[in-house]
Amino acid sequence: MQKDIISLICNSCSCNGTEAQEHLDSELRHLRELQELDDLREDDIEAACLNLGLDLDWQEYFINRLAGA
C-alpha cells in the first residue's frame, strides 16, 4: 500500500518518489502535531488527502498511520 500511495502522489504532484515521500511525511507530521495538541479534526485528514492529490478514500490510510497501524 505504501508504494501505491507514493505512486499516486507522484502522479498528482508531478514529482519523483523521494519528493512524494517527503510530502507524505510532512502531512503525517502535521496530523500527528494536531493529534498531540488534541486538535485533530476529520477535515484535517480530508485536507491531507486533498493536499497530496489523493481521493478521500485514502483517509483510512491516514487514520491507521495515526493509530500506529
All heavy atoms as TSV, in Angstrom:
chain	resi	resn	atom	element	x	y	z
A	1	MET	N	N	0.828	-1.191	0.000
A	1	MET	CA	C	0.000	0.000	0.000
A	1	MET	C	C	0.871	1.253	0.000
A	1	MET	O	O	0.517	2.253	-0.604
A	1	MET	CB	C	-0.920	-0.032	1.207
A	1	MET	CG	C	-1.892	1.103	1.247
A	1	MET	SD	S	-3.234	0.701	2.360
A	1	MET	CE	C	-4.413	1.875	1.861
A	2	GLN	N	N	2.006	1.202	0.675
A	2	GLN	CA	C	2.908	2.359	0.729
A	2	GLN	C	C	3.361	2.752	-0.678
A	2	GLN	O	O	3.397	3.925	-1.006
A	2	GLN	CB	C	4.107	2.052	1.621
A	2	GLN	CG	C	5.092	3.194	1.772
A	2	GLN	CD	C	4.610	4.322	2.667
A	2	GLN	OE1	O	3.670	4.180	3.415
A	2	GLN	NE2	N	5.245	5.463	2.560
A	3	LYS	N	N	3.700	1.752	-1.514
A	3	LYS	CA	C	4.137	2.059	-2.879
A	3	LYS	C	C	2.999	2.660	-3.684
A	3	LYS	O	O	3.223	3.533	-4.517
A	3	LYS	CB	C	4.674	0.810	-3.564
A	3	LYS	CG	C	6.032	0.390	-3.071
A	3	LYS	CD	C	6.574	-0.747	-3.889
A	3	LYS	CE	C	7.959	-1.118	-3.389
A	3	LYS	NZ	N	8.577	-2.159	-4.197
A	4	ASP	N	N	1.778	2.175	-3.458
A	4	ASP	CA	C	0.622	2.695	-4.179
A	4	ASP	C	C	0.415	4.169	-3.892
A	4	ASP	O	O	0.198	4.952	-4.814
A	4	ASP	CB	C	-0.651	1.935	-3.794
A	4	ASP	CG	C	-0.632	0.491	-4.263
A	4	ASP	OD1	O	0.132	0.172	-5.188
A	4	ASP	OD2	O	-1.398	-0.306	-3.703
A	5	ILE	N	N	0.481	4.543	-2.635
A	5	ILE	CA	C	0.238	5.936	-2.276
A	5	ILE	C	C	1.356	6.827	-2.817
A	5	ILE	O	O	1.089	7.932	-3.298
A	5	ILE	CB	C	0.029	6.113	-0.751
A	5	ILE	CG1	C	-0.598	7.487	-0.473
A	5	ILE	CG2	C	1.307	5.933	0.024
A	5	ILE	CD1	C	-1.080	7.668	0.946
A	6	ILE	N	N	2.568	6.357	-2.790
A	6	ILE	CA	C	3.681	7.137	-3.332
A	6	ILE	C	C	3.494	7.349	-4.835
A	6	ILE	O	O	3.683	8.454	-5.344
A	6	ILE	CB	C	5.038	6.470	-3.026
A	6	ILE	CG1	C	5.291	6.441	-1.514
A	6	ILE	CG2	C	6.177	7.173	-3.755
A	6	ILE	CD1	C	5.359	7.801	-0.849
A	7	SER	N	N	3.099	6.313	-5.545
A	7	SER	CA	C	2.861	6.426	-6.989
A	7	SER	C	C	1.762	7.430	-7.285
A	7	SER	O	O	1.874	8.235	-8.215
A	7	SER	CB	C	2.481	5.072	-7.582
A	7	SER	OG	O	3.534	4.165	-7.465
A	8	LEU	N	N	0.698	7.381	-6.503
A	8	LEU	CA	C	-0.409	8.323	-6.706
A	8	LEU	C	C	0.029	9.763	-6.449
A	8	LEU	O	O	-0.348	10.675	-7.186
A	8	LEU	CB	C	-1.589	7.960	-5.807
A	8	LEU	CG	C	-2.334	6.682	-6.172
A	8	LEU	CD1	C	-3.317	6.313	-5.076
A	8	LEU	CD2	C	-3.043	6.839	-7.508
A	9	ILE	N	N	0.815	9.959	-5.402
A	9	ILE	CA	C	1.302	11.306	-5.092
A	9	ILE	C	C	2.240	11.779	-6.207
A	9	ILE	O	O	2.161	12.939	-6.626
A	9	ILE	CB	C	2.005	11.340	-3.718
A	9	ILE	CG1	C	0.999	11.037	-2.602
A	9	ILE	CG2	C	2.671	12.698	-3.481
A	9	ILE	CD1	C	1.614	10.780	-1.241
A	10	CYS	N	N	3.090	10.894	-6.706
A	10	CYS	CA	C	3.981	11.248	-7.819
A	10	CYS	C	C	3.167	11.742	-9.009
A	10	CYS	O	O	3.505	12.756	-9.625
A	10	CYS	CB	C	4.812	10.047	-8.252
A	10	CYS	SG	S	6.150	9.600	-7.154
A	11	ASN	N	N	2.113	11.027	-9.332
A	11	ASN	CA	C	1.286	11.394	-10.478
A	11	ASN	C	C	0.532	12.693	-10.254
A	11	ASN	O	O	0.453	13.535	-11.145
A	11	ASN	CB	C	0.302	10.269	-10.811
A	11	ASN	CG	C	0.989	9.048	-11.356
A	11	ASN	OD1	O	2.070	9.123	-11.919
A	11	ASN	ND2	N	0.371	7.897	-11.169
A	12	SER	N	N	-0.025	12.872	-9.082
A	12	SER	CA	C	-0.841	14.062	-8.835
A	12	SER	C	C	0.004	15.318	-8.628
A	12	SER	O	O	-0.421	16.416	-8.989
A	12	SER	CB	C	-1.767	13.849	-7.640
A	12	SER	OG	O	-1.035	13.727	-6.453
A	13	CYS	N	N	1.184	15.164	-8.064
A	13	CYS	CA	C	2.029	16.321	-7.769
A	13	CYS	C	C	3.159	16.510	-8.786
A	13	CYS	O	O	3.963	17.433	-8.646
A	13	CYS	CB	C	2.639	16.194	-6.371
A	13	CYS	SG	S	1.429	16.200	-5.052
A	14	SER	N	N	3.233	15.620	-9.760
A	14	SER	CA	C	4.300	15.670	-10.770
A	14	SER	C	C	5.679	15.742	-10.117
A	14	SER	O	O	6.467	16.652	-10.375
A	14	SER	CB	C	4.099	16.857	-11.714
A	14	SER	OG	O	2.874	16.758	-12.384
A	15	CYS	N	N	5.931	14.785	-9.238
A	15	CYS	CA	C	7.216	14.750	-8.538
A	15	CYS	C	C	7.761	13.333	-8.561
A	15	CYS	O	O	7.081	12.403	-8.981
A	15	CYS	CB	C	7.052	15.253	-7.104
A	15	CYS	SG	S	5.940	14.274	-6.077
A	16	ASN	N	N	8.994	13.183	-8.100
A	16	ASN	CA	C	9.584	11.845	-8.052
A	16	ASN	C	C	9.242	11.167	-6.719
A	16	ASN	O	O	8.630	11.771	-5.847
A	16	ASN	CB	C	11.098	11.901	-8.290
A	16	ASN	CG	C	11.850	12.666	-7.222
A	16	ASN	OD1	O	11.520	12.593	-6.039
A	16	ASN	ND2	N	12.880	13.392	-7.621
A	17	GLY	N	N	9.656	9.921	-6.582
A	17	GLY	CA	C	9.325	9.147	-5.391
A	17	GLY	C	C	9.850	9.740	-4.102
A	17	GLY	O	O	9.168	9.709	-3.079
A	18	THR	N	N	11.050	10.290	-4.154
A	18	THR	CA	C	11.636	10.893	-2.955
A	18	THR	C	C	10.832	12.109	-2.517
A	18	THR	O	O	10.515	12.267	-1.332
A	18	THR	CB	C	13.102	11.296	-3.214
A	18	THR	OG1	O	13.835	10.130	-3.609
A	18	THR	CG2	C	13.738	11.897	-1.982
A	19	GLU	N	N	10.481	12.948	-3.468
A	19	GLU	CA	C	9.686	14.143	-3.142
A	19	GLU	C	C	8.294	13.750	-2.649
A	19	GLU	O	O	7.772	14.354	-1.705
A	19	GLU	CB	C	9.564	15.049	-4.370
A	19	GLU	CG	C	10.872	15.683	-4.781
A	19	GLU	CD	C	10.779	16.382	-6.117
A	19	GLU	OE1	O	10.088	15.883	-7.030
A	19	GLU	OE2	O	11.408	17.451	-6.238
A	20	ALA	N	N	7.707	12.723	-3.264
A	20	ALA	CA	C	6.388	12.256	-2.835
A	20	ALA	C	C	6.442	11.761	-1.390
A	20	ALA	O	O	5.547	12.059	-0.593
A	20	ALA	CB	C	5.897	11.144	-3.765
A	21	GLN	N	N	7.494	11.030	-1.059
A	21	GLN	CA	C	7.649	10.541	0.316
A	21	GLN	C	C	7.793	11.710	1.285
A	21	GLN	O	O	7.232	11.694	2.378
A	21	GLN	CB	C	8.852	9.601	0.416
A	21	GLN	CG	C	9.012	8.962	1.777
A	21	GLN	CD	C	7.891	8.002	2.108
A	21	GLN	OE1	O	7.640	7.065	1.366
A	21	GLN	NE2	N	7.207	8.228	3.219
A	22	GLU	N	N	8.531	12.735	0.880
A	22	GLU	CA	C	8.699	13.920	1.728
A	22	GLU	C	C	7.364	14.629	1.939
A	22	GLU	O	O	7.054	15.059	3.055
A	22	GLU	CB	C	9.712	14.880	1.103
A	22	GLU	CG	C	11.134	14.373	1.157
A	22	GLU	CD	C	12.114	15.221	0.359
A	22	GLU	OE1	O	11.695	16.234	-0.255
A	22	GLU	OE2	O	13.305	14.870	0.334
A	23	HIS	N	N	6.566	14.736	0.886
A	23	HIS	CA	C	5.238	15.360	1.008
A	23	HIS	C	C	4.352	14.555	1.966
A	23	HIS	O	O	3.683	15.119	2.832
A	23	HIS	CB	C	4.547	15.470	-0.352
A	23	HIS	CG	C	5.196	16.405	-1.318
A	23	HIS	ND1	N	5.628	17.668	-0.985
A	23	HIS	CD2	C	5.467	16.268	-2.633
A	23	HIS	CE1	C	6.150	18.253	-2.043
A	23	HIS	NE2	N	6.055	17.418	-3.064
A	24	LEU	N	N	4.374	13.241	1.793
A	24	LEU	CA	C	3.576	12.361	2.649
A	24	LEU	C	C	4.035	12.473	4.100
A	24	LEU	O	O	3.206	12.621	5.014
A	24	LEU	CB	C	3.679	10.919	2.165
A	24	LEU	CG	C	2.949	9.864	2.988
A	24	LEU	CD1	C	1.455	10.155	3.063
A	24	LEU	CD2	C	3.204	8.480	2.401
A	25	ASP	N	N	5.329	12.421	4.326
A	25	ASP	CA	C	5.864	12.537	5.688
A	25	ASP	C	C	5.484	13.871	6.321
A	25	ASP	O	O	5.152	13.927	7.507
A	25	ASP	CB	C	7.383	12.379	5.681
A	25	ASP	CG	C	7.837	10.974	5.340
A	25	ASP	OD1	O	7.011	10.035	5.390
A	25	ASP	OD2	O	9.029	10.814	4.997
A	26	SER	N	N	5.513	14.918	5.534
A	26	SER	CA	C	5.153	16.248	6.034
A	26	SER	C	C	3.685	16.294	6.466
A	26	SER	O	O	3.365	16.830	7.525
A	26	SER	CB	C	5.424	17.295	4.951
A	26	SER	OG	O	4.987	18.564	5.368
A	27	GLU	N	N	2.816	15.735	5.654
A	27	GLU	CA	C	1.392	15.709	6.015
A	27	GLU	C	C	1.167	14.874	7.277
A	27	GLU	O	O	0.409	15.269	8.161
A	27	GLU	CB	C	0.546	15.164	4.860
A	27	GLU	CG	C	0.418	16.098	3.689
A	27	GLU	CD	C	-0.336	17.383	3.977
A	27	GLU	OE1	O	-1.123	17.442	4.940
A	27	GLU	OE2	O	-0.144	18.350	3.221
A	28	LEU	N	N	1.842	13.730	7.360
A	28	LEU	CA	C	1.694	12.888	8.551
A	28	LEU	C	C	2.225	13.591	9.797
A	28	LEU	O	O	1.613	13.513	10.871
A	28	LEU	CB	C	2.409	11.550	8.356
A	28	LEU	CG	C	1.693	10.562	7.447
A	28	LEU	CD1	C	2.619	9.416	7.057
A	28	LEU	CD2	C	0.434	10.039	8.119
A	29	ARG	N	N	3.333	14.291	9.654
A	29	ARG	CA	C	3.905	15.048	10.776
A	29	ARG	C	C	2.912	16.112	11.253
A	29	ARG	O	O	2.676	16.273	12.450
A	29	ARG	CB	C	5.224	15.685	10.327
A	29	ARG	CG	C	6.235	15.878	11.379
A	29	ARG	CD	C	7.606	16.326	10.902
A	29	ARG	NE	N	7.700	16.899	9.570
A	29	ARG	CZ	C	8.174	16.268	8.493
A	29	ARG	NH1	N	8.596	15.030	8.581
A	29	ARG	NH2	N	8.233	16.871	7.324
A	30	HIS	N	N	2.315	16.803	10.301
A	30	HIS	CA	C	1.333	17.843	10.643
A	30	HIS	C	C	0.132	17.232	11.369
A	30	HIS	O	O	-0.328	17.766	12.394
A	30	HIS	CB	C	0.877	18.569	9.371
A	30	HIS	CG	C	-0.194	19.567	9.596
A	30	HIS	ND1	N	0.011	20.748	10.275
A	30	HIS	CD2	C	-1.499	19.565	9.256
A	30	HIS	CE1	C	-1.115	21.417	10.345
A	30	HIS	NE2	N	-2.052	20.719	9.734
A	31	LEU	N	N	-0.366	16.110	10.871
A	31	LEU	CA	C	-1.509	15.463	11.515
A	31	LEU	C	C	-1.153	14.971	12.917
A	31	LEU	O	O	-1.961	15.091	13.844
A	31	LEU	CB	C	-2.008	14.295	10.662
A	31	LEU	CG	C	-2.646	14.681	9.322
A	31	LEU	CD1	C	-2.936	13.431	8.498
A	31	LEU	CD2	C	-3.900	15.504	9.529
A	32	ARG	N	N	0.061	14.453	13.094
A	32	ARG	CA	C	0.495	14.000	14.433
A	32	ARG	C	C	0.593	15.172	15.408
A	32	ARG	O	O	0.249	15.044	16.580
A	32	ARG	CB	C	1.823	13.265	14.338
A	32	ARG	CG	C	1.678	11.869	13.794
A	32	ARG	CD	C	2.959	11.071	13.912
A	32	ARG	NE	N	2.796	9.790	13.249
A	32	ARG	CZ	C	3.372	9.457	12.109
A	32	ARG	NH1	N	4.189	10.301	11.503
A	32	ARG	NH2	N	3.159	8.281	11.557
A	33	GLU	N	N	1.080	16.314	14.900
A	33	GLU	CA	C	1.157	17.510	15.754
A	33	GLU	C	C	-0.237	17.922	16.216
A	33	GLU	O	O	-0.444	18.243	17.396
A	33	GLU	CB	C	1.826	18.655	15.008
A	33	GLU	CG	C	3.311	18.463	14.811
A	33	GLU	CD	C	3.929	19.489	13.872
A	33	GLU	OE1	O	3.210	20.397	13.390
A	33	GLU	OE2	O	5.148	19.387	13.608
A	34	LEU	N	N	-1.187	17.905	15.300
A	34	LEU	CA	C	-2.569	18.239	15.665
A	34	LEU	C	C	-3.125	17.224	16.653
A	34	LEU	O	O	-3.816	17.589	17.610
A	34	LEU	CB	C	-3.453	18.293	14.419
A	34	LEU	CG	C	-3.189	19.450	13.458
A	34	LEU	CD1	C	-4.015	19.271	12.187
A	34	LEU	CD2	C	-3.492	20.785	14.123
A	35	GLN	N	N	-2.798	15.954	16.452
A	35	GLN	CA	C	-3.254	14.899	17.352
A	35	GLN	C	C	-2.684	15.104	18.755
A	35	GLN	O	O	-3.396	14.974	19.749
A	35	GLN	CB	C	-2.840	13.546	16.783
A	35	GLN	CG	C	-3.369	12.358	17.542
A	35	GLN	CD	C	-2.940	11.057	16.901
A	35	GLN	OE1	O	-1.822	10.938	16.382
A	35	GLN	NE2	N	-3.813	10.078	16.930
A	36	GLU	N	N	-1.404	15.449	18.832
A	36	GLU	CA	C	-0.763	15.675	20.132
A	36	GLU	C	C	-1.374	16.876	20.855
A	36	GLU	O	O	-1.431	16.896	22.085
A	36	GLU	CB	C	0.732	15.880	19.950
A	36	GLU	CG	C	1.469	14.613	19.585
A	36	GLU	CD	C	2.930	14.860	19.215
A	36	GLU	OE1	O	3.396	16.017	19.331
A	36	GLU	OE2	O	3.591	13.892	18.806
A	37	LEU	N	N	-1.816	17.860	20.083
A	37	LEU	CA	C	-2.454	19.045	20.664
A	37	LEU	C	C	-3.934	18.815	20.951
A	37	LEU	O	O	-4.625	19.712	21.421
A	37	LEU	CB	C	-2.303	20.248	19.724
A	37	LEU	CG	C	-0.884	20.732	19.491
A	37	LEU	CD1	C	-0.863	21.756	18.361
A	37	LEU	CD2	C	-0.317	21.329	20.775
A	38	ASP	N	N	-4.399	17.603	20.664
A	38	ASP	CA	C	-5.808	17.242	20.810
A	38	ASP	C	C	-6.696	18.174	19.981
A	38	ASP	O	O	-7.758	18.592	20.411
A	38	ASP	CB	C	-6.230	17.250	22.282
A	38	ASP	CG	C	-7.496	16.449	22.527
A	38	ASP	OD1	O	-7.751	15.493	21.765
A	38	ASP	OD2	O	-8.240	16.789	23.468
A	39	ASP	N	N	-6.215	18.502	18.785
A	39	ASP	CA	C	-6.929	19.419	17.902
A	39	ASP	C	C	-7.128	18.812	16.517
A	39	ASP	O	O	-7.356	19.531	15.553
A	39	ASP	CB	C	-6.166	20.748	17.805
A	39	ASP	CG	C	-6.995	21.858	17.206
A	39	ASP	OD1	O	-8.238	21.822	17.335
A	39	ASP	OD2	O	-6.406	22.757	16.573
A	40	LEU	N	N	-7.029	17.493	16.401
A	40	LEU	CA	C	-7.182	16.811	15.127
A	40	LEU	C	C	-8.665	16.657	14.811
A	40	LEU	O	O	-9.431	16.153	15.627
A	40	LEU	CB	C	-6.501	15.441	15.164
A	40	LEU	CG	C	-6.550	14.625	13.889
A	40	LEU	CD1	C	-5.797	15.336	12.765
A	40	LEU	CD2	C	-5.970	13.241	14.136
A	41	ARG	N	N	-9.037	17.102	13.622
A	41	ARG	CA	C	-10.426	17.014	13.185
A	41	ARG	C	C	-10.492	16.214	11.879
A	41	ARG	O	O	-9.509	16.078	11.172
A	41	ARG	CB	C	-11.007	18.395	12.956
A	41	ARG	CG	C	-10.963	19.267	14.196
A	41	ARG	CD	C	-11.583	20.617	13.952
A	41	ARG	NE	N	-11.440	21.653	14.936
A	41	ARG	CZ	C	-11.366	21.596	16.227
A	41	ARG	NH1	N	-11.365	20.466	16.816
A	41	ARG	NH2	N	-11.264	22.652	16.989
A	42	GLU	N	N	-11.671	15.720	11.576
A	42	GLU	CA	C	-11.858	14.929	10.363
A	42	GLU	C	C	-11.462	15.721	9.120
A	42	GLU	O	O	-10.847	15.178	8.202
A	42	GLU	CB	C	-13.319	14.486	10.246
A	42	GLU	CG	C	-13.578	13.591	9.055
A	42	GLU	CD	C	-15.010	13.108	8.988
A	42	GLU	OE1	O	-15.756	13.241	9.967
A	42	GLU	OE2	O	-15.372	12.598	7.920
A	43	ASP	N	N	-11.773	17.003	9.107
A	43	ASP	CA	C	-11.438	17.787	7.921
A	43	ASP	C	C	-9.926	17.974	7.763
A	43	ASP	O	O	-9.456	18.263	6.658
A	43	ASP	CB	C	-12.177	19.128	7.886
A	43	ASP	CG	C	-11.891	20.027	9.068
A	43	ASP	OD1	O	-11.472	19.533	10.126
A	43	ASP	OD2	O	-12.094	21.248	8.927
A	44	ASP	N	N	-9.153	17.789	8.827
A	44	ASP	CA	C	-7.687	17.833	8.703
A	44	ASP	C	C	-7.190	16.647	7.892
A	44	ASP	O	O	-6.264	16.780	7.089
A	44	ASP	CB	C	-7.019	17.835	10.082
A	44	ASP	CG	C	-7.335	19.077	10.889
A	44	ASP	OD1	O	-7.380	20.168	10.301
A	44	ASP	OD2	O	-7.542	18.935	12.114
A	45	ILE	N	N	-7.807	15.504	8.099
A	45	ILE	CA	C	-7.423	14.305	7.350
A	45	ILE	C	C	-7.870	14.449	5.900
A	45	ILE	O	O	-7.136	14.086	4.977
A	45	ILE	CB	C	-7.991	13.042	8.024
A	45	ILE	CG1	C	-7.352	12.890	9.418
A	45	ILE	CG2	C	-7.744	11.803	7.169
A	45	ILE	CD1	C	-7.934	11.798	10.264
A	46	GLU	N	N	-9.056	15.008	5.691
A	46	GLU	CA	C	-9.510	15.281	4.331
A	46	GLU	C	C	-8.543	16.229	3.631
A	46	GLU	O	O	-8.188	16.026	2.468
A	46	GLU	CB	C	-10.908	15.905	4.344
A	46	GLU	CG	C	-12.007	14.967	4.745
A	46	GLU	CD	C	-13.360	15.656	4.832
A	46	GLU	OE1	O	-13.502	16.809	4.366
A	46	GLU	OE2	O	-14.291	15.031	5.362
A	47	ALA	N	N	-8.102	17.254	4.336
A	47	ALA	CA	C	-7.176	18.237	3.763
A	47	ALA	C	C	-5.851	17.577	3.386
A	47	ALA	O	O	-5.274	17.898	2.344
A	47	ALA	CB	C	-6.942	19.381	4.742
A	48	ALA	N	N	-5.375	16.650	4.209
A	48	ALA	CA	C	-4.127	15.948	3.896
A	48	ALA	C	C	-4.271	15.186	2.581
A	48	ALA	O	O	-3.375	15.235	1.733
A	48	ALA	CB	C	-3.741	14.998	5.027
A	49	CYS	N	N	-5.398	14.511	2.404
A	49	CYS	CA	C	-5.647	13.798	1.145
A	49	CYS	C	C	-5.650	14.770	-0.027
A	49	CYS	O	O	-4.982	14.541	-1.037
A	49	CYS	CB	C	-6.982	13.062	1.197
A	49	CYS	SG	S	-7.016	11.629	2.277
A	50	LEU	N	N	-6.393	15.846	0.113
A	50	LEU	CA	C	-6.505	16.810	-0.974
A	50	LEU	C	C	-5.179	17.498	-1.268
A	50	LEU	O	O	-4.845	17.733	-2.432
A	50	LEU	CB	C	-7.592	17.835	-0.654
A	50	LEU	CG	C	-9.015	17.259	-0.519
A	50	LEU	CD1	C	-9.993	18.331	-0.073
A	50	LEU	CD2	C	-9.458	16.598	-1.810
A	51	ASN	N	N	-4.414	17.799	-0.230
A	51	ASN	CA	C	-3.101	18.426	-0.429
A	51	ASN	C	C	-2.169	17.548	-1.248
A	51	ASN	O	O	-1.304	18.055	-1.968
A	51	ASN	CB	C	-2.434	18.745	0.911
A	51	ASN	CG	C	-3.103	19.873	1.642
A	51	ASN	OD1	O	-3.850	20.656	1.067
A	51	ASN	ND2	N	-2.848	19.955	2.937
A	52	LEU	N	N	-2.339	16.233	-1.111
A	52	LEU	CA	C	-1.478	15.292	-1.819
A	52	LEU	C	C	-2.097	14.826	-3.138
A	52	LEU	O	O	-1.515	14.009	-3.844
A	52	LEU	CB	C	-1.176	14.084	-0.931
A	52	LEU	CG	C	-0.380	14.399	0.335
A	52	LEU	CD1	C	-0.338	13.179	1.246
A	52	LEU	CD2	C	1.019	14.879	-0.015
A	53	GLY	N	N	-3.281	15.334	-3.451
A	53	GLY	CA	C	-3.945	14.944	-4.691
A	53	GLY	C	C	-4.541	13.552	-4.639
A	53	GLY	O	O	-4.695	12.892	-5.663
A	54	LEU	N	N	-4.883	13.094	-3.442
A	54	LEU	CA	C	-5.437	11.756	-3.252
A	54	LEU	C	C	-6.948	11.813	-3.104
A	54	LEU	O	O	-7.496	12.798	-2.588
A	54	LEU	CB	C	-4.849	11.113	-1.994
A	54	LEU	CG	C	-3.341	10.932	-1.957
A	54	LEU	CD1	C	-2.908	10.496	-0.558
A	54	LEU	CD2	C	-2.894	9.936	-3.003
A	55	ASP	N	N	-7.611	10.743	-3.513
A	55	ASP	CA	C	-9.042	10.614	-3.276
A	55	ASP	C	C	-9.284	10.520	-1.770
A	55	ASP	O	O	-8.414	10.063	-1.022
A	55	ASP	CB	C	-9.596	9.342	-3.925
A	55	ASP	CG	C	-9.586	9.413	-5.440
A	55	ASP	OD1	O	-9.663	10.529	-5.996
A	55	ASP	OD2	O	-9.508	8.339	-6.074
A	56	LEU	N	N	-10.477	10.898	-1.368
A	56	LEU	CA	C	-10.808	10.839	0.058
A	56	LEU	C	C	-10.874	9.402	0.576
A	56	LEU	O	O	-10.895	9.180	1.778
A	56	LEU	CB	C	-12.115	11.580	0.331
A	56	LEU	CG	C	-12.065	13.092	0.071
A	56	LEU	CD1	C	-13.413	13.729	0.379
A	56	LEU	CD2	C	-10.967	13.755	0.878
A	57	ASP	N	N	-10.859	8.438	-0.333
A	57	ASP	CA	C	-10.808	7.026	0.064
A	57	ASP	C	C	-9.544	6.718	0.862
A	57	ASP	O	O	-9.485	5.729	1.587
A	57	ASP	CB	C	-10.834	6.109	-1.160
A	57	ASP	CG	C	-12.126	6.221	-1.950
A	57	ASP	OD1	O	-13.114	6.736	-1.408
A	57	ASP	OD2	O	-12.139	5.787	-3.115
A	58	TRP	N	N	-8.521	7.557	0.734
A	58	TRP	CA	C	-7.257	7.352	1.424
A	58	TRP	C	C	-7.278	7.851	2.872
A	58	TRP	O	O	-6.292	7.700	3.589
A	58	TRP	CB	C	-6.117	8.015	0.652
A	58	TRP	CG	C	-5.730	7.209	-0.534
A	58	TRP	CD1	C	-6.211	7.326	-1.812
A	58	TRP	CD2	C	-4.817	6.122	-0.557
A	58	TRP	NE1	N	-5.638	6.384	-2.615
A	58	TRP	CE2	C	-4.775	5.631	-1.873
A	58	TRP	CE3	C	-4.022	5.519	0.407
A	58	TRP	CZ2	C	-3.966	4.562	-2.238
A	58	TRP	CZ3	C	-3.215	4.461	0.039
A	58	TRP	CH2	C	-3.195	3.989	-1.269
A	59	GLN	N	N	-8.397	8.392	3.337
A	59	GLN	CA	C	-8.481	8.858	4.723
A	59	GLN	C	C	-8.177	7.740	5.712
A	59	GLN	O	O	-7.519	7.969	6.727
A	59	GLN	CB	C	-9.874	9.431	5.019
A	59	GLN	CG	C	-10.131	10.741	4.333
A	59	GLN	CD	C	-11.489	11.281	4.676
A	59	GLN	OE1	O	-11.624	11.951	5.692
A	59	GLN	NE2	N	-12.469	10.995	3.851
A	60	GLU	N	N	-8.640	6.546	5.401
A	60	GLU	CA	C	-8.406	5.405	6.296
A	60	GLU	C	C	-6.909	5.132	6.457
A	60	GLU	O	O	-6.453	4.758	7.536
A	60	GLU	CB	C	-9.113	4.164	5.759
A	60	GLU	CG	C	-9.039	2.988	6.705
A	60	GLU	CD	C	-9.844	1.796	6.214
A	60	GLU	OE1	O	-10.740	1.966	5.369
A	60	GLU	OE2	O	-9.559	0.695	6.698
A	61	TYR	N	N	-6.143	5.326	5.387
A	61	TYR	CA	C	-4.693	5.158	5.465
A	61	TYR	C	C	-4.119	6.089	6.541
A	61	TYR	O	O	-3.325	5.654	7.383
A	61	TYR	CB	C	-4.060	5.455	4.097
A	61	TYR	CG	C	-2.558	5.544	4.142
A	61	TYR	CD1	C	-1.776	4.403	4.046
A	61	TYR	CD2	C	-1.925	6.770	4.302
A	61	TYR	CE1	C	-0.393	4.476	4.099
A	61	TYR	CE2	C	-0.537	6.857	4.347
A	61	TYR	CZ	C	0.226	5.708	4.257
A	61	TYR	OH	O	1.583	5.801	4.322
A	62	PHE	N	N	-4.516	7.351	6.502
A	62	PHE	CA	C	-4.000	8.317	7.474
A	62	PHE	C	C	-4.480	7.989	8.887
A	62	PHE	O	O	-3.705	8.105	9.844
A	62	PHE	CB	C	-4.408	9.745	7.072
A	62	PHE	CG	C	-3.684	10.237	5.869
A	62	PHE	CD1	C	-4.253	10.175	4.618
A	62	PHE	CD2	C	-2.405	10.757	5.980
A	62	PHE	CE1	C	-3.573	10.623	3.494
A	62	PHE	CE2	C	-1.717	11.202	4.872
A	62	PHE	CZ	C	-2.304	11.138	3.613
A	63	ILE	N	N	-5.717	7.586	9.021
A	63	ILE	CA	C	-6.243	7.222	10.339
A	63	ILE	C	C	-5.451	6.054	10.905
A	63	ILE	O	O	-5.059	6.066	12.080
A	63	ILE	CB	C	-7.754	6.886	10.238
A	63	ILE	CG1	C	-8.542	8.155	9.909
A	63	ILE	CG2	C	-8.256	6.225	11.517
A	63	ILE	CD1	C	-9.974	7.924	9.496
A	64	ASN	N	N	-5.174	5.056	10.072
A	64	ASN	CA	C	-4.398	3.900	10.523
A	64	ASN	C	C	-2.980	4.293	10.900
A	64	ASN	O	O	-2.431	3.798	11.885
A	64	ASN	CB	C	-4.388	2.808	9.458
A	64	ASN	CG	C	-5.709	2.098	9.331
A	64	ASN	OD1	O	-6.514	2.087	10.258
A	64	ASN	ND2	N	-5.960	1.536	8.171
A	65	ARG	N	N	-2.372	5.158	10.128
A	65	ARG	CA	C	-0.997	5.610	10.443
A	65	ARG	C	C	-0.972	6.377	11.764
A	65	ARG	O	O	-0.055	6.208	12.560
A	65	ARG	CB	C	-0.454	6.484	9.313
A	65	ARG	CG	C	-0.137	5.773	8.018
A	65	ARG	CD	C	1.043	4.822	8.104
A	65	ARG	NE	N	2.265	5.433	8.540
A	65	ARG	CZ	C	3.219	5.954	7.764
A	65	ARG	NH1	N	3.070	5.909	6.457
A	65	ARG	NH2	N	4.297	6.477	8.280
A	66	LEU	N	N	-1.984	7.194	11.993
A	66	LEU	CA	C	-2.031	7.949	13.250
A	66	LEU	C	C	-2.307	7.035	14.441
A	66	LEU	O	O	-1.875	7.321	15.554
A	66	LEU	CB	C	-3.100	9.041	13.174
A	66	LEU	CG	C	-2.798	10.172	12.192
A	66	LEU	CD1	C	-4.018	11.066	12.049
A	66	LEU	CD2	C	-1.594	10.972	12.639
A	67	ALA	N	N	-2.997	5.938	14.185
A	67	ALA	CA	C	-3.296	4.981	15.250
A	67	ALA	C	C	-2.139	4.019	15.481
A	67	ALA	O	O	-2.182	3.206	16.407
A	67	ALA	CB	C	-4.567	4.202	14.906
A	68	GLY	N	N	-1.109	4.113	14.627
A	68	GLY	CA	C	0.051	3.250	14.790
A	68	GLY	C	C	-0.048	1.929	14.057
A	68	GLY	O	O	0.798	1.061	14.238
A	69	ALA	N	N	-1.050	1.776	13.222
A	69	ALA	CA	C	-1.220	0.516	12.484
A	69	ALA	C	C	-0.329	0.488	11.261
A	69	ALA	O	O	0.144	1.451	10.765
A	69	ALA	CB	C	-2.681	0.355	12.053
